[in-house]
Amino acid sequence: MLKKALAYLNNKYVLTFLAFVVWVGFFDKNDMLSQLELRKEVRKLENEKKYFSSEINKNKTDMKELMTNPKNLEKFAREKYMMKRDNEEVFVLVEEKK
C-alpha cells in the first residue's frame, strides 16, 4: 500500500496536481478559507436583506393606513411624538428594568 502511494508520488503529473491543489487551497488570494468567510458574509447579508425587505413592507402598509385614516394618524402622533390636545395632560409611564 505504501509502495503504491510512493510510486504515485514519483509521477511528475501527480506531484504537479498536488502542488496545484495545495497552492489553490491555501496560498492563492481566493483560497478555501477566504471562500468560506465570503459565503458566511453572503448568508448574513441575505438574512439582513430579508429582514429589511419585511420592515419596508411593514412600514409601507403602516404609512398607507396612516394616510387614509385620520384616527390612525392621530393615534400615531399621540403614541410616537407625545402630541396632545390643548386641554389634555400626558403622563408617560416607563417600566423599570430588573
N, C-alpha and C positions, 0 to 999 in steps of 0.2 A: 504494500500500500504506500509506504513512504517512498519506495523506489519509483513508483509510478508518478507520484507528486513531484519528485525531483526531476524526473525525465521531462515532465511538462514545463517545469520552471527553466529548464535549459533551452527551451524553444524560444527564439527571439520574438516571435509573434505574441506568444503568451506573456512574455515579460513586457513587451510594449503595451499590450492591452491592460495589464495590471497597473503599469505606471500611469497610463491614461486615466484609469478608474480612480486611482489614488489622487492624481492631480485634480481631476474634475470634482471629486468628492470632498476634498479637504482644502486645497490650496487656491483654487480658482476664485474669482470675485463672486461668482454665483454658486458657491459651494452648498452642500446639503444643509448646514446649519443656517445659513442665510435664507435659504428657501423655506425652511421650517418656520423661521421667525416671520418671514413675509406672509406666509399662509395664515399664521396666527393673527397678524395685523389685519389681513383682509377679512377674516371672520369677525374680528372686533368691529371693524368699520361697517361691515354688512349689518351687524346687530344694531349699531348706532343708527344706521340709515333706516332700518325698520322702525326703531323707536321714534326717531324724529318725523318720519312719514306719518306714523299714527298720531303723534302730537299735532302735526299740521292739520290733519283731517279733523281731529277733535276741535282745534281752535277755529277752523273754518265753520264747522257746524254751530259752535257757540256764537261766533260772530254773526252768522246768518240769523240765528234765533234772537240775538240782541237787536239787530237792525229791524226785525219785523214785529217785535212785540214790545211796546213801551213799558209794560210792567216788569218784564225781564231786564230791561235796560235800567230801570230804577233799582231793582234788586241788586244788580251787578254793581252799580255805583255805590250803593249803601254798603255792600259787603267788602268790596275791594278797596274803595277810596274813602271809606268812612264819611260819606256825604250824609247830610241830614237836612231836614226842613227847618225853617226859622224857629218854629215853636217846639222843637224836639231837643232832647238831650241824648247823647250817645254814651253808653257805657261799654267799655271794652273789657272782656274777660279773658285772662291769659291763664292757661293751665301751667301749673308748676311741674317741672321735670324732676323725677325722683332719682 
